[in-house]
């Protein structure tokens, strides 16, 4: 037993990066299996629902010009790069006989888990370049096992999917003191790809270009800019010219929309993202990491891109927590490098080191407590399971969602029902059952999905006035974390969904 343990320890000391990546993959594989559902609106409806609907011959979000019921269709303001890649992946899965979305998503999560390992690899390499192997090990384990990383790694968030492009580009530039012209061009191309995934990466790109200007690397400024322009133009203009017959149609629509709606959504104070970073990186050690990030401000190519990104998002009124996720690994890496440099410069700060160790242990304990439930968190479980349940009924084409507990129903994740043309009605406060009488009369309503379990007797009685033969089938419960999140902040409406079947349309329940 001791010999076996010694072999493991020796292997780790000889191959720390391989061990870190292996452990990271195993943890992410747990998330692939158990962390079903979706995190926020955008990672499902703008990526999965759109691309999967194209595979099925539809266009859920009406992004395509021929899907818009108008003589003058307009771009939606969304890049087709990432959804287009997902469309190709769904097509491939379909070709090999894997057609059900609930099953396909295991492969989607696995693909993203593998993609996320590049964050750890390049993060390790960058840290090792500027410190030593021991500090790089710390950075690697941090990127691998920070409590939120495995869960985020299997999501379809553009803010996260763009990160490996930026990490690879940063490493390619800093690995040598004077990178070749071809490498600099490739660095620009990679950041252009990241911008094609998430348009706001332009501010990271601007910060990188500014860093090169400060360092007076004139050749690199030109080559880097050329790489960005060539990459972004090629990726964006091909679909735009095909669909809209003009270049950068989606990009300019995106810019225009965000300028017009700067205060429409979440108008938060300038320091909002600083608080997000400090909380996400787990206080009290997050204070040291964030301080280390600013301590390294003269490492221009590492600091300025992320700072420019943070500065713009802090100034822009519309703030959503996920927007800042793109630079979180860079804050972690530079923060750890900063802590390393500070200790070596101020080796006499014994009292501060003791405080840091106490803070580190507190955050490690918090991280250990949080990582397991977060990694296996089935997000938006009730909404997904309700649609999966309807997929068992091939004859079901029409249903109604009743959301009388709120002022609007949650958008159904219809592609989980594996039906290309399903019609739904909606009933909620301000829009009662009487407004859906024409819809009910024209369609064979197979199911009514009640959002939430409160006042069910009264709500069911009202529904039966219009669909009298409703019988209870199943309750799709929300996950534990979903329920907690709603209690903390009721704006997150993670209701259980109670499914009633119209026995006049579907007489028997499928077991």
C-alpha positions as CSV (number, residue, x, y, z in Angstrom):
1,X,0.0,0.0,0.0
2,X,2.8,2.4,0.9
3,X,4.6,1.6,-2.4
4,X,1.4,2.3,-4.4
5,X,0.9,5.6,-2.6
6,X,4.6,6.5,-3.2
7,X,4.1,5.7,-6.9
8,X,1.1,8.0,-7.1
9,X,3.0,10.8,-5.3
10,X,6.0,10.4,-7.5
11,X,3.8,10.4,-10.6
12,X,2.2,13.6,-9.4
13,X,5.5,15.4,-8.8
14,X,6.7,14.3,-12.2
15,X,3.5,15.1,-14.1
16,X,1.5,17.7,-12.0
17,X,-0.4,19.2,-15.0
18,X,-1.5,15.8,-16.3
19,X,-2.8,14.9,-12.8
20,X,-4.7,18.2,-12.4
21,X,-6.3,17.8,-15.8
22,X,-7.3,14.2,-15.1
23,X,-8.9,15.1,-11.8
24,X,-10.6,18.1,-13.4
25,X,-12.0,15.9,-16.2
26,X,-13.4,13.4,-13.7
27,X,-15.2,16.1,-11.7
28,X,-16.5,17.6,-15.0
29,X,-17.7,14.2,-16.0
30,X,-19.8,14.1,-12.9
31,X,-21.3,17.4,-14.0
32,X,-21.8,15.9,-17.5
33,X,-23.9,13.1,-16.1
34,X,-25.8,14.9,-13.3
35,X,-25.8,18.6,-14.0
36,X,-28.6,18.6,-16.5
37,X,-30.8,21.5,-17.6
38,X,-29.6,25.0,-18.2
39,X,-28.3,27.8,-16.1
40,X,-29.7,31.0,-17.5
41,X,-32.1,32.0,-20.3
42,X,-29.4,32.6,-22.9
43,X,-27.5,29.3,-22.6
44,X,-30.5,27.4,-23.7
45,X,-32.8,29.6,-25.8
46,X,-30.0,31.4,-27.8
47,X,-27.9,28.3,-28.4
48,X,-29.7,25.0,-27.9
49,X,-33.3,25.9,-28.7
50,X,-32.2,27.8,-31.8
51,X,-29.8,25.3,-33.3
52,X,-31.9,22.3,-32.4
53,X,-34.9,23.9,-34.0
54,X,-33.0,24.4,-37.3
55,X,-32.1,20.7,-37.3
56,X,-35.9,20.0,-37.0
57,X,-36.7,22.3,-39.8
58,X,-38.0,25.2,-37.7
59,X,-36.6,28.5,-36.4
60,X,-37.6,28.9,-32.8
61,X,-36.2,32.5,-32.4
62,X,-37.1,33.6,-35.9
63,X,-33.5,34.7,-36.6
64,X,-33.7,33.7,-40.3
65,X,-35.1,36.2,-42.7
66,X,-37.7,33.8,-44.2
67,X,-39.1,33.0,-40.7
68,X,-40.1,36.6,-40.0
69,X,-43.6,37.5,-40.9
70,X,-42.7,40.7,-42.6
71,X,-41.6,42.1,-46.0
72,X,-38.6,43.8,-44.3
73,X,-36.9,41.2,-42.0
74,X,-34.2,42.4,-39.8
75,X,-31.1,40.7,-38.2
76,X,-31.6,39.6,-34.6
77,X,-28.2,40.8,-33.5
78,X,-26.8,37.4,-32.7
79,X,-23.6,35.8,-34.0
80,X,-24.3,32.6,-35.9
81,X,-20.8,31.2,-35.2
82,X,-21.5,29.3,-32.0
83,X,-25.1,28.3,-32.7
84,X,-24.0,27.3,-36.1
85,X,-21.3,24.9,-34.6
86,X,-24.0,23.5,-32.3
87,X,-26.3,23.0,-35.3
88,X,-23.5,21.0,-37.0
89,X,-23.0,18.9,-33.8
90,X,-26.7,18.1,-33.5
91,X,-26.7,17.1,-37.2
92,X,-23.8,14.8,-36.5
93,X,-25.6,13.2,-33.5
94,X,-28.7,12.8,-35.6
95,X,-26.8,11.1,-38.4
96,X,-25.5,8.4,-35.9
97,X,-29.0,7.8,-34.6
98,X,-29.0,10.0,-31.4
99,X,-32.0,12.1,-31.9
100,X,-33.6,12.8,-28.5
101,X,-32.4,16.2,-27.1
102,X,-32.4,14.8,-23.5
103,X,-29.8,12.2,-24.6
104,X,-28.0,14.5,-27.0
105,X,-27.3,17.0,-24.2
106,X,-25.0,14.4,-22.5
107,X,-22.8,14.6,-25.5
108,X,-23.1,18.4,-25.6
109,X,-22.0,18.7,-22.0
110,X,-19.2,16.3,-22.6
111,X,-18.0,18.3,-25.5
112,X,-18.0,21.5,-23.4
113,X,-16.3,19.7,-20.5
114,X,-13.4,18.7,-22.8
115,X,-13.2,22.3,-24.2
116,X,-13.0,23.8,-20.7
117,X,-9.9,21.7,-19.9
118,X,-8.0,24.1,-22.1
119,X,-8.6,26.8,-19.5
120,X,-6.7,24.8,-17.0
121,X,-3.9,23.9,-19.4
122,X,-3.2,27.4,-20.6
123,X,-3.8,28.9,-17.1
124,X,-1.1,26.5,-15.7
125,X,1.3,27.4,-18.5
126,X,0.9,31.1,-18.1
127,X,1.3,31.0,-14.3
128,X,4.4,28.8,-14.6
129,X,5.9,31.2,-17.1
130,X,5.8,34.1,-14.6
131,X,6.4,32.2,-11.3
132,X,7.4,28.6,-10.8
133,X,5.9,25.1,-11.0
134,X,4.6,25.2,-7.4
135,X,2.6,28.3,-8.0
136,X,1.4,27.0,-11.3
137,X,0.1,23.9,-9.5
138,X,-1.9,26.2,-7.2
139,X,-3.3,28.0,-10.2
140,X,-4.1,24.7,-12.0
141,X,-6.0,23.2,-9.0
142,X,-7.8,26.5,-8.5
143,X,-9.1,26.6,-12.1
144,X,-9.9,22.9,-11.9
145,X,-11.8,22.8,-8.6
146,X,-13.2,26.2,-7.8
147,X,-16.7,25.3,-6.9
148,X,-18.4,27.0,-9.8
149,X,-16.0,25.9,-12.6
150,X,-17.2,22.3,-13.2
151,X,-20.9,23.5,-13.4
152,X,-20.0,26.4,-15.7
153,X,-17.8,24.2,-17.8
154,X,-20.8,22.1,-19.1
155,X,-23.1,25.1,-19.8
156,X,-23.7,26.7,-23.2
157,X,-22.9,30.2,-22.1
158,X,-21.1,32.2,-24.7
159,X,-19.3,34.1,-21.9
160,X,-17.6,30.8,-20.9
161,X,-17.2,29.2,-24.3
162,X,-15.1,32.2,-25.5
163,X,-12.5,31.7,-22.7
164,X,-10.3,29.0,-24.1
165,X,-9.8,31.1,-27.3
166,X,-8.5,34.0,-25.1
167,X,-6.4,31.8,-22.9
168,X,-4.7,30.1,-25.9
169,X,-4.1,33.5,-27.5
170,X,-2.6,34.9,-24.3
171,X,-0.3,31.9,-23.8
172,X,0.9,32.0,-27.4
173,X,1.9,35.6,-27.1
174,X,3.6,35.5,-23.6
175,X,5.4,32.1,-24.0
176,X,8.4,33.8,-25.7
177,X,9.8,37.2,-25.2
178,X,9.6,38.0,-29.0
179,X,6.9,35.9,-30.7
180,X,7.2,35.4,-34.4
181,X,5.1,37.3,-36.8
182,X,3.0,34.2,-37.7
183,X,2.3,33.5,-34.0
184,X,1.2,37.1,-33.4
185,X,-1.2,36.8,-36.4
186,X,-2.5,33.6,-35.0
187,X,-3.0,35.3,-31.6
188,X,-5.2,37.9,-33.3
189,X,-7.1,35.2,-35.2
190,X,-7.9,33.4,-31.9
191,X,-9.2,36.5,-30.2
192,X,-11.3,37.2,-33.3
193,X,-12.8,33.8,-32.9
194,X,-13.6,34.6,-29.3
195,X,-15.2,37.8,-30.4
196,X,-17.3,35.9,-32.9
197,X,-18.6,33.8,-29.9
198,X,-19.2,36.8,-27.7
199,X,-19.1,40.3,-29.2
200,X,-18.1,42.0,-26.0
201,X,-14.7,40.4,-26.3
202,X,-13.9,43.4,-28.4
203,X,-13.0,45.2,-25.2
204,X,-10.6,42.5,-24.2
205,X,-9.1,42.8,-27.7
206,X,-8.9,46.6,-27.3
207,X,-7.0,46.1,-24.0
208,X,-4.6,43.7,-25.6
209,X,-3.9,46.1,-28.5
210,X,-3.4,49.0,-25.9
211,X,-0.9,46.8,-24.1
212,X,1.1,46.3,-27.3
213,X,1.1,50.0,-27.9
214,X,2.4,50.8,-24.4
215,X,5.1,48.2,-24.9
216,X,5.9,49.9,-28.3
217,X,5.6,46.7,-30.2
218,X,4.5,48.4,-33.4
219,X,4.9,45.3,-35.7
220,X,2.8,43.2,-33.3
221,X,0.1,45.9,-33.2
222,X,-0.3,45.7,-36.9
223,X,-0.1,41.9,-37.1
224,X,-2.4,41.4,-34.1
225,X,-5.0,43.8,-35.6
226,X,-4.8,42.1,-39.0
227,X,-5.4,38.7,-37.4
228,X,-8.4,39.9,-35.5
229,X,-9.9,41.6,-38.5
230,X,-9.3,38.7,-40.9
231,X,-10.7,36.1,-38.4
232,X,-13.8,38.1,-37.3
233,X,-14.6,39.3,-40.9
234,X,-14.4,35.8,-42.3
235,X,-16.5,34.2,-39.6
236,X,-19.2,37.0,-39.5
237,X,-19.5,38.0,-43.1
238,X,-20.1,34.6,-44.7
239,X,-23.4,34.0,-43.0
240,X,-24.3,37.7,-43.1
241,X,-23.8,37.9,-46.9
242,X,-25.8,34.7,-47.4
243,X,-28.7,35.7,-45.2
244,X,-28.8,39.6,-45.3
245,X,-26.7,40.4,-48.4
246,X,-24.5,42.8,-46.4
247,X,-21.4,42.4,-44.2
248,X,-21.6,42.7,-40.4
249,X,-25.4,42.8,-40.4
250,X,-25.8,40.9,-37.1
251,X,-22.9,42.7,-35.4
252,X,-24.2,46.2,-36.1
253,X,-27.7,45.2,-35.1
254,X,-26.3,43.9,-31.8
255,X,-24.4,47.2,-31.2
256,X,-27.5,49.2,-32.1
257,X,-29.8,47.2,-29.9
258,X,-27.5,47.4,-26.8
259,X,-27.1,51.2,-27.2
260,X,-30.8,51.6,-27.5
261,X,-31.5,49.3,-24.5
262,X,-28.6,50.2,-22.2
263,X,-30.9,50.7,-19.2
264,X,-33.8,48.4,-20.2
265,X,-32.8,45.4,-18.2
266,X,-30.6,45.6,-15.1
267,X,-29.2,49.0,-14.4
268,X,-26.7,48.2,-11.6
269,X,-24.1,50.4,-9.9
270,X,-20.5,50.6,-11.3
271,X,-19.1,48.4,-8.5
272,X,-21.5,45.6,-9.2
273,X,-19.0,43.4,-11.0
274,X,-16.3,43.9,-8.3
275,X,-18.8,42.5,-5.8
276,X,-19.6,39.6,-8.1
277,X,-15.9,38.7,-8.4
278,X,-15.3,39.0,-4.7
279,X,-18.3,36.7,-3.9
280,X,-17.7,34.2,-6.7
281,X,-14.1,33.7,-5.7
282,X,-15.2,33.1,-2.1
283,X,-14.2,35.6,0.6
284,X,-12.0,36.2,2.4
285,X,-9.4,34.9,0.1
286,X,-11.0,36.5,-2.9
287,X,-9.9,39.9,-1.5
288,X,-6.2,38.7,-1.8
289,X,-6.8,37.4,-5.3
290,X,-8.4,40.5,-6.5
291,X,-5.7,42.6,-4.8
292,X,-3.1,40.4,-6.5
293,X,-4.8,41.1,-9.9
294,X,-4.2,44.8,-9.5
295,X,-0.8,44.3,-8.0
296,X,0.3,42.9,-11.4
297,X,-0.9,45.9,-13.4
298,X,2.5,46.3,-15.2
299,X,2.2,42.9,-16.8
300,X,0.4,44.7,-19.6
301,X,-0.6,41.8,-21.9
302,X,-2.1,39.9,-18.9
303,X,-3.7,42.8,-17.0
304,X,-4.9,45.4,-19.5
305,X,-7.2,43.1,-21.6
306,X,-9.1,41.9,-18.5
307,X,-9.1,45.3,-16.9
308,X,-10.4,47.0,-20.1
309,X,-13.2,44.3,-20.2
310,X,-14.0,44.9,-16.5
311,X,-13.9,48.7,-16.9
312,X,-16.3,48.8,-19.8
313,X,-18.8,46.5,-18.2
314,X,-18.6,48.5,-14.9
315,X,-19.4,51.7,-16.8
316,X,-22.2,50.2,-19.0
317,X,-25.6,50.4,-17.2
318,X,-26.9,46.9,-18.2
319,X,-25.2,44.5,-15.8
320,X,-25.9,40.8,-15.5
321,X,-23.6,38.6,-13.4
322,X,-22.8,36.2,-16.3
323,X,-21.3,39.0,-18.4
324,X,-18.1,39.1,-16.3
325,X,-17.5,35.4,-16.4
326,X,-15.2,35.7,-19.4
327,X,-12.3,37.3,-17.4
328,X,-12.7,35.3,-14.2
329,X,-9.9,32.8,-15.0
330,X,-7.6,35.7,-15.9
331,X,-8.4,37.4,-12.5
332,X,-7.6,34.1,-10.8
333,X,-4.3,33.6,-12.7
334,X,-3.0,37.1,-12.3
335,X,-4.2,37.2,-8.7
336,X,-2.2,34.1,-7.8
337,X,0.8,35.5,-9.7
338,X,0.4,38.8,-7.8
339,X,0.2,37.0,-4.4
340,X,3.4,35.1,-5.3
341,X,5.3,38.3,-6.3
342,X,4.1,40.2,-3.3
343,X,5.4,37.5,-0.8
344,X,8.8,37.4,-2.6
345,X,9.0,41.1,-2.5
346,X,7.8,41.5,1.1
347,X,9.1,38.4,2.8
348,X,9.1,40.2,6.2
349,X,5.3,40.5,6.3
350,X,4.9,37.6,8.7
351,X,1.6,38.8,10.3
352,X,0.0,39.3,6.9
353,X,1.0,35.8,5.8
354,X,-0.7,34.4,8.8
355,X,-3.8,36.3,8.1
356,X,-3.7,35.1,4.5
357,X,-3.4,31.4,5.6
358,X,-6.4,31.8,7.9
359,X,-8.4,33.4,5.0
360,X,-7.3,30.7,2.6
361,X,-8.4,27.9,4.9
362,X,-11.8,29.5,5.4
363,X,-12.3,29.8,1.7
364,X,-11.1,26.2,1.1
365,X,-13.7,25.0,3.6
366,X,-16.4,27.0,1.9
367,X,-15.3,25.7,-1.5
368,X,-15.3,22.1,-0.3
369,X,-18.9,22.5,1.0
370,X,-20.1,24.2,-2.2
371,X,-18.5,22.1,-5.0
372,X,-20.4,18.9,-4.6
373,X,-24.0,20.3,-4.7
374,X,-23.0,22.8,-7.4
375,X,-21.4,20.2,-9.6
376,X,-24.5,17.9,-9.6
377,X,-27.0,20.8,-9.7
378,X,-29.8,20.1,-12.2
379,X,-30.7,23.6,-13.1
380,X,-34.3,24.6,-14.2
381,X,-35.2,20.9,-13.6
382,X,-39.0,21.3,-13.5
383,X,-39.1,23.1,-16.9
384,X,-36.9,20.5,-18.5
385,X,-38.7,17.5,-17.0
386,X,-42.1,18.8,-18.0
387,X,-41.1,18.9,-21.7
388,X,-39.4,15.5,-21.4
389,X,-42.6,14.2,-20.0
390,X,-44.6,15.5,-23.0
391,X,-42.1,13.8,-25.3
392,X,-43.6,10.5,-24.2
393,X,-46.9,11.5,-26.0
394,X,-46.3,11.5,-29.7
395,X,-49.9,12.6,-30.4
396,X,-49.6,15.7,-28.2
397,X,-49.4,18.8,-30.3
398,X,-51.2,21.5,-28.3
399,X,-50.9,22.5,-24.6
400,X,-51.4,25.4,-22.3
401,X,-49.1,26.8,-19.6
402,X,-50.9,28.3,-16.6
403,X,-48.8,30.8,-14.6
404,X,-51.3,32.6,-12.4
405,X,-48.7,33.0,-9.7
406,X,-46.7,35.5,-11.8
407,X,-47.2,38.1,-14.5
408,X,-45.9,35.9,-17.3
409,X,-45.1,32.2,-17.9
410,X,-41.6,30.9,-18.2
411,X,-40.6,30.1,-21.7
412,X,-41.0,26.4,-22.3
413,X,-37.9,24.5,-23.4
414,X,-39.9,22.9,-26.2
415,X,-37.0,21.1,-28.0
416,X,-36.9,18.7,-25.0
417,X,-40.3,17.5,-26.1
418,X,-38.8,16.4,-29.4
419,X,-41.7,17.9,-31.3
420,X,-41.0,20.4,-34.1
421,X,-44.5,21.9,-34.3
422,X,-46.1,22.1,-31.0
423,X,-48.6,24.9,-30.3
424,X,-49.1,26.4,-26.8
425,X,-51.3,28.9,-25.1
426,X,-50.5,30.9,-22.0
427,X,-52.6,32.0,-19.0
428,X,-51.3,34.2,-16.3
429,X,-52.1,37.3,-14.3
430,X,-53.4,39.9,-16.6
431,X,-54.3,37.3,-19.2
432,X,-57.0,35.0,-17.9
433,X,-58.5,31.9,-19.4
434,X,-61.2,33.8,-21.3
435,X,-58.5,35.3,-23.5
436,X,-57.6,31.7,-24.7
437,X,-61.1,30.5,-25.6
438,X,-60.4,30.8,-29.3
439,X,-57.2,28.9,-29.0
440,X,-58.9,26.2,-26.9
441,X,-61.8,25.9,-29.4
442,X,-59.4,25.6,-32.4
443,X,-57.1,23.1,-30.9
444,X,-57.2,19.8,-29.1
445,X,-55.5,20.8,-25.9
446,X,-53.7,17.7,-24.6
447,X,-52.1,19.1,-21.4
448,X,-52.2,22.0,-19.0
449,X,-49.0,22.7,-17.2
450,X,-49.5,24.6,-13.9
451,X,-46.5,26.6,-12.7
452,X,-46.4,26.3,-9.0
453,X,-48.5,24.4,-6.5
454,X,-50.1,27.2,-4.6
455,X,-53.9,27.7,-4.8
456,X,-54.1,24.6,-7.0
457,X,-57.7,23.8,-6.1
458,X,-59.0,27.2,-7.2
459,X,-56.8,27.3,-10.3
460,X,-57.8,23.8,-11.4
461,X,-61.5,24.7,-11.0
462,X,-61.0,27.7,-13.2
463,X,-59.2,25.7,-15.8
464,X,-62.0,23.1,-15.9
465,X,-64.5,25.7,-16.9
466,X,-62.7,25.6,-20.3
467,X,-61.2,22.1,-20.4
468,X,-63.5,20.1,-18.1
469,X,-62.0,16.6,-18.3
470,X,-58.5,17.4,-16.8
471,X,-56.9,14.6,-14.8
472,X,-53.7,14.8,-12.7
473,X,-50.6,13.1,-14.3
474,X,-47.4,14.1,-12.6
475,X,-45.6,16.9,-10.7
476,X,-42.2,17.9,-12.0
477,X,-40.3,19.2,-8.9
478,X,-37.7,21.9,-9.0
479,X,-34.2,21.0,-7.8
480,X,-33.0,21.7,-4.3
481,X,-30.7,24.6,-5.4
482,X,-33.4,26.1,-7.7
483,X,-35.8,26.2,-4.7
484,X,-33.2,27.9,-2.5
485,X,-32.4,30.4,-5.2
486,X,-36.0,31.4,-5.5
487,X,-36.4,31.8,-1.7
488,X,-33.4,34.0,-1.6
489,X,-34.5,36.1,-4.6
490,X,-38.1,35.6,-5.8
491,X,-37.3,37.1,-9.2
492,X,-35.9,33.6,-10.0
493,X,-39.2,31.9,-10.6
494,X,-38.2,28.2,-10.3
495,X,-41.6,26.8,-9.7
496,X,-42.5,23.1,-9.7
497,X,-44.8,22.2,-12.7
498,X,-47.9,20.2,-12.2
499,X,-49.0,18.4,-15.3
500,X,-52.7,17.7,-16.0
501,X,-53.9,15.7,-19.0
502,X,-57.0,16.3,-21.0
503,X,-58.6,12.8,-20.9
504,X,-60.9,13.8,-23.8
505,X,-57.8,14.1,-26.1
506,X,-55.5,11.5,-24.5
507,X,-57.6,9.0,-22.5
508,X,-54.7,7.0,-21.0
509,X,-51.5,7.9,-19.2
510,X,-48.4,6.4,-20.7
511,X,-46.5,4.6,-17.9
